[in-house]
Amino acid sequence: MNDDRDRKRREWWHRQKNRPAFKPSNHRRKAGHDYRSCCIYMITLVVIDRKPLLGTLRASDCNHSEPWVEFSTIGHEILKLWHKVPDYYPELKMLRLCIMPDHIHGILHVTQPLSCHLGNVINGFKKGCNDLTRESKGQMLWEAGYHDRILSGKGQLDAMFKYIADNPRRLWTKRNHPEFFTVHRDITMGKRQLSVAGNTFLLGYPLKVAVICSRSMSDEDIEKAIIKHLALAQRGYVLVSACISPGEKRIMRATFDAGFKQIILLENGFSAMWKPNGAQFDACASGQVLFVAPWQHHNEHKSITREQCLELNAISQDIATMITL
């Protein structure tokens, strides 16, 4: 039975190599990038309807210092299948796989040019996974398409290794602090409709100050502004900023690192599966920050306009003077 299944799977992967060019789904792909070329990618696949078919999140215990995922039978089989991909595509090196209850993150390295689009490889892997679920539960496993992130910048690979290794802990934190990770949409502030996530109590906090700096500020002036705003934060003020200019970014970074509360305005809105990254995640869980977005989420790579900068600064000032919604 297993030999027959492996034979059919090998035949499928062979057909994938010789299929016409892969047509991407509505998931974002980098325009102009050759998905056959040598590169490192992080791939994300999501289970249909986010069903937790791949495993169960567990608390830390005597054998695990952090929360962890106990794999289901399907999860174990997916791990095996992931490491079999180079049997069909020797050009690939599978660097890491993070299996969560309802999705996976995989990091792979294309060491030599592929004979087909990366999408054909991912489709072959998904087909093999679907075979597992059809045999056990009679259903398809993955949502259509896949997400990819190209890891070509300095330090990106190490950062992504740490990110996916920390996934179970972040999920455990979100489940135990849902109030700080829920996106509240259509919050009315004057004539504006805002979306917010994080410590919403900060909106009504009486002591707030907007951080708005000219791009022409000198380093000396920025350092003076940092000292000033640290003193305000120590006196109990919540800092509000869109973090656009170098001065705004440095002031907000200094006060953030010192552990003071902040309201951060975002040019891009909240996606369906939004969550903050890095240190902002833990700050969100502790109630240190509130994120505010006046516009809807978009997937476009575009620069912020002058009009948007002015609007974000105006919202920062309005929030700073607002006591209650």
KOLPAZA-173181 format. One line per 8 residues: number of its first residue (from 1); their letters; for each residue x, y, z of C-alpha. Coordinates in nm, 4 decimals, padded with zeros to 6 digits. Example, Ala and Ser with C-alpha at 12.3 -4.5 7.8 and 13.67 -1.06 7.14 Angstrom:
1	AS	01.2300,-00.4500,00.7800  01.3670,-00.1060,00.7140
This chain:
1	MNDDRDRK	00.0000,00.0000,00.0000  00.2746,00.2491,00.0989  00.4861,00.1543,-00.2050  00.1899,00.2231,-00.4339  00.1273,00.5575,-00.2668  00.4944,00.6560,-00.3003  00.4924,00.5575,-00.6678  00.1860,00.7724,-00.7362
9	RREWWHRQ	00.3400,01.0608,-00.5454  00.6638,01.0390,-00.7482  00.4612,01.0391,-01.0686  00.2759,01.3507,-00.9487  00.5983,01.5382,-00.8657  00.7404,01.4457,-01.2072  00.4295,01.5904,-01.3761  00.4657,01.9065,-01.1698
17	KNRPAFKP	00.8171,01.9617,-01.3089  00.6859,01.9454,-01.6656  00.3706,02.1491,-01.6212  00.3256,02.4871,-01.7944  00.4425,02.7948,-01.6077  00.2808,02.8291,-01.2662  00.0022,03.0878,-01.2454  00.0092,03.2552,-00.9038
25	SNHRRKAG	-00.3127,03.2838,-00.7054  -00.4335,03.6076,-00.5517  -00.1602,03.5772,-00.2868  00.1084,03.8407,-00.3343  00.4156,03.7549,-00.5437  00.7146,03.9820,-00.5931  00.6820,04.1454,-00.9326  00.9677,04.0634,-01.1684
33	HDYRSCCI	01.1192,03.7962,-00.9428  01.2264,03.4702,-01.1077  01.0805,03.1959,-00.8887  01.3146,02.9408,-01.0483  01.6303,03.1222,-00.9369  01.8569,03.0497,-00.6403  01.7028,03.2105,-00.3342  01.5845,03.1476,00.0227
41	YMITLVVI	01.2101,03.1570,00.0883  00.9768,03.1308,00.3826  00.6581,02.9559,00.2727  00.3322,02.9658,00.4678  00.0419,02.7244,00.4118  -00.2885,02.7566,00.5973  -00.5370,02.4782,00.6777  -00.8844,02.5283,00.5287
49	DRKPLLGT	-01.1095,02.7150,00.7745  -00.8137,02.7310,01.0146  -00.9032,02.3913,01.1572  -00.6401,02.2719,01.4123  -00.5682,01.9459,01.2299  -00.1896,01.9545,01.2607  -00.1450,01.9533,01.6360  -00.2397,02.0883,01.9781
57	LRASDCNH	-00.0843,02.3846,02.1587  00.0521,02.2793,02.4984  00.1750,02.4767,02.7981  00.5377,02.4643,02.9049  00.6230,02.1634,03.1226  00.9197,01.9785,03.2689  01.0346,01.8832,02.9178  00.9571,02.2145,02.7445
65	SEPWVEFS	01.0675,02.5539,02.8769  00.8162,02.7334,02.6497  00.4701,02.6529,02.5123  00.4919,02.3964,02.2328  00.2851,02.2138,01.9712  00.2161,01.8427,02.0095  00.1848,01.7132,01.6528  -00.1151,01.5131,01.5406
73	TIGHEILK	-00.0681,01.2082,01.3163  -00.1119,01.4360,01.0149  00.1424,01.6788,01.1602  00.4029,01.4040,01.1938  00.3396,01.2884,00.8360  00.3713,01.6448,00.7033  00.7088,01.6769,00.8758  00.8271,01.3586,00.7036
81	LWHKVPDY	00.6931,01.4730,00.3673  00.8656,01.8128,00.4004  01.2041,01.6454,00.4368  01.1317,01.4204,00.1358  01.0932,01.7152,-00.1041  01.4663,01.7097,-00.2037  01.4170,01.3492,-00.3181  01.2130,01.4988,-00.6031
89	YPELKMLR	01.3941,01.8327,-00.6282  01.7655,01.7943,-00.5423  01.8051,02.1685,-00.6053  01.6284,02.2331,-00.2755  01.7575,02.2316,00.0802  01.4866,02.2263,00.3463  01.6163,02.4495,00.6259  01.3340,02.4598,00.8814
97	LCIMPDHI	00.9675,02.3701,00.9345  00.7384,02.5114,01.2032  00.4110,02.3201,01.2401  00.1344,02.5087,01.4177  -00.2152,02.3677,01.4838  -00.3671,02.5331,01.1752  -00.0746,02.6416,00.9542  00.2904,02.5792,00.8758
105	HGILHVTQ	00.5938,02.7991,00.8085  00.8693,02.6394,00.6045  01.2069,02.7859,00.5116  01.3764,02.6398,00.2052  01.6839,02.7229,-00.0002  01.6925,02.6917,-00.3790  02.0632,02.6092,-00.4189  02.0511,02.5621,-00.7987
113	PLSCHLGN	01.8041,02.6980,-01.0567  01.4793,02.5022,-01.0544  01.3424,02.3388,-01.3673  00.9977,02.4783,-01.2833  00.8326,02.7613,-01.0915  00.8526,02.7324,-00.7131  00.4724,02.7221,-00.7180  00.4853,02.3826,-00.8891
121	VINGFKKG	00.7034,02.2514,-00.6070  00.4628,02.3842,-00.3433  00.1649,02.2382,-00.5293  00.3349,01.8983,-00.5319  00.3973,01.9190,-00.1573  00.0353,02.0248,-00.0974  -00.0894,01.7351,-00.3100  00.1122,01.4900,-00.1005
129	CNDLTRES	-00.0320,01.6410,00.2188  -00.3850,01.6252,00.0775  -00.3349,01.2548,00.0076  -00.2651,01.2074,00.3793  -00.5900,01.3727,00.4850  -00.8023,01.2024,00.2218  -00.6822,00.8654,00.3471  -00.7561,00.9526,00.7104
137	KGQMLWEA	-01.0436,01.2014,00.7010  -01.1551,01.2222,00.3398  -01.0956,01.5981,00.3012  -00.8654,01.8537,00.1431  -00.6148,02.0094,00.3804  -00.4838,02.3448,00.2541  -00.6372,02.6722,00.1487  -00.5757,02.7682,-00.2146
145	GYHDRILS	-00.2375,02.9215,-00.2957  00.0458,02.9950,-00.0570  00.2307,03.2899,00.0919  00.6011,03.3406,00.0253  00.8598,03.5772,00.1662  01.1972,03.6178,-00.0012  01.4797,03.6251,00.2536  01.7573,03.8154,00.0823
153	GKGQLDAM	01.8385,04.0948,00.3277  02.1164,04.0918,00.5824  02.0098,03.9091,00.8986  01.6670,03.8134,00.7597  01.7275,03.4392,00.7715  01.8384,03.4353,01.1359  01.5499,03.6667,01.2261  01.3027,03.4337,01.0549
161	FKYIADNP	01.4484,03.1270,01.2290  01.3867,03.3010,01.5625  01.0410,03.4166,01.4534  00.9069,03.0722,01.3660  01.0718,02.9112,01.6702  00.8836,03.1628,01.8884  00.5480,03.0972,01.7191  00.4037,02.8647,01.9887
169	RRLWTKRN	00.4872,03.1081,02.2681  00.3268,03.3974,02.0808  00.0122,03.1924,02.0135  -00.0077,03.0965,02.3812  00.0280,03.4634,02.4756  -00.2472,03.5703,02.2336  -00.4854,03.3076,02.3691  -00.4232,03.4207,02.7261
177	HPEFFTVH	-00.4490,03.7946,02.6474  -00.7138,03.8146,02.3739  -00.8180,04.1639,02.4809  -00.4854,04.3056,02.3611  -00.4812,04.1279,02.0226  -00.8387,04.1836,01.9082  -00.8811,04.4364,01.6263  -01.1680,04.6762,01.6958
185	RDITMGKR	-01.2873,04.8247,01.3688  -01.5029,05.1293,01.2963  -01.4116,05.3203,01.6111  -01.5542,05.6712,01.5726  -01.3360,05.9686,01.6583  -01.4989,06.2901,01.5419  -01.5622,06.2444,01.1695  -01.3045,05.9681,01.1376
193	QLSVAGNT	-01.3472,05.5909,01.1454  -01.0458,05.4169,01.2982  -00.9378,05.0594,01.3642  -00.7440,04.9884,01.6839  -00.5673,04.6948,01.8502  -00.3846,04.6735,02.1802  -00.4524,04.8533,02.5061  -00.7639,05.0516,02.4103
201	FLLGYPLK	-00.7734,05.2125,02.7564  -00.4857,05.4350,02.6398  -00.7254,05.6275,02.4123  -00.9088,05.7654,02.7132  -00.5965,05.8259,02.9236  -00.5916,06.1923,03.0336  -00.2161,06.2581,02.9898  -00.1072,06.2199,02.6275
209	VAVICSRS	00.1351,06.4092,02.4047  00.1789,06.3961,02.0263  00.5326,06.3348,01.8987  00.5680,06.5259,01.5706  00.9132,06.6263,01.4460  01.0407,06.7990,01.1338  01.2547,06.5909,00.9008  01.5102,06.8717,00.9112
217	MSDEDIEK	01.5842,06.8306,01.2841  01.9522,06.7956,01.3590  02.0927,06.5034,01.5605  02.1565,06.7423,01.8484  01.7954,06.8606,01.8463  01.6678,06.5028,01.8279  01.8766,06.4072,02.1327  01.7313,06.7011,02.3259
225	AIIKHLAL	01.3806,06.5952,02.2190  01.4475,06.2401,02.3388  01.5453,06.3683,02.6851  01.2352,06.5901,02.6935  00.9942,06.3110,02.5984  01.1545,06.0608,02.8347  01.0894,06.3112,03.1144  00.7270,06.3476,03.0032
233	AQRGYVLV	00.6854,05.9684,02.9935  00.8307,05.9418,03.3436  00.5653,06.1918,03.4570  00.2940,05.9590,03.3221  00.2340,06.0904,02.9696  00.1422,05.8470,02.6904  00.3297,05.9308,02.3682  00.1322,05.9361,02.0409
241	SACISPGE	00.3028,05.9250,01.7013  00.2973,05.7880,01.3481  00.6778,05.7435,01.3677  00.7380,05.8963,01.0233  01.0403,06.1285,01.0523  01.3804,06.0178,01.1885  01.3228,06.2256,01.5010  00.9832,06.0685,01.5692
249	KRIMRATF	01.1246,05.7188,01.5215  01.4169,05.7779,01.7570  01.2016,05.9370,02.0277  00.9444,05.6582,02.0145  01.2151,05.3902,02.0098  01.3905,05.5387,02.3145  01.0684,05.5635,02.5161  00.9519,05.2199,02.3979
257	DAGFKQII	01.2795,05.0578,02.5051  01.2401,05.2275,02.8428  00.9034,05.0551,02.8848  00.6745,05.3593,02.8621  00.3245,05.3433,02.7127  00.2633,05.4503,02.3531  -00.0050,05.4926,02.0892  00.1378,05.4153,01.7450
265	LLENGFSA	-00.0400,05.5181,01.4240  -00.0073,05.2903,01.1202  -00.0201,05.3838,00.7528  -00.1361,05.0318,00.6650  -00.4461,04.8830,00.8247  -00.4916,04.5533,01.0059  -00.5003,04.2352,00.7968  -00.7371,03.9503,00.8839
273	MWKPNGAQ	-00.4613,03.7652,01.0729  -00.2798,04.0712,01.2099  -00.0373,04.0483,01.4980  00.2572,04.2706,01.5951  00.6110,04.1455,01.5451  00.9238,04.1336,01.7567  00.9349,04.3320,02.0785  00.6035,04.4969,01.9920
281	FDACASGQ	00.4287,04.1627,02.0386  00.5304,04.1332,02.4046  00.4627,04.5039,02.4562  00.1118,04.4494,02.3208  00.0582,04.1536,02.5552  00.1645,04.3643,02.8547  -00.0647,04.6550,02.7638  00.2215,04.8913,02.6796
289	VLFVAPWQ	00.1014,04.9882,02.3300  -00.2066,05.0660,02.1249  -00.1988,05.0543,01.7452  -00.4303,05.2830,01.5472  -00.5003,05.2609,01.1726  -00.7218,05.5118,00.9874  -00.7215,05.3182,00.6604  -00.7879,04.9645,00.5379
297	HHNEHKSI	-00.5155,04.7029,00.4978  -00.3409,04.6774,00.1599  -00.0794,04.4461,00.0097  00.0854,04.7075,-00.2098  00.4477,04.8163,-00.1760  00.4098,05.1924,-00.1865  00.5599,05.4966,-00.0195  00.3560,05.7036,00.2197
305	TREQCLEL	00.2347,06.0298,00.0618  00.2717,06.3798,00.2032  -00.1063,06.3985,00.2404  -00.1071,06.0775,00.4445  00.1737,06.2103,00.6655  -00.0236,06.5264,00.7361  -00.3378,06.3259,00.8097  -00.1560,06.0898,01.0477
313	NAISQDIA	-00.0012,06.3843,01.2319  -00.3425,06.5479,01.2593  -00.4877,06.2267,01.4058  -00.1948,06.2070,01.6511  -00.2755,06.5571,01.7742  -00.6470,06.4789,01.8015  -00.5794,06.1619,02.0016  -00.3392,06.3510,02.2291
321	TMITL	-00.6085,06.6037,02.3196  -00.8882,06.3459,02.3479  -00.9886,06.2280,02.6954  -01.2748,05.9932,02.6105  -01.4234,05.8532,02.2897
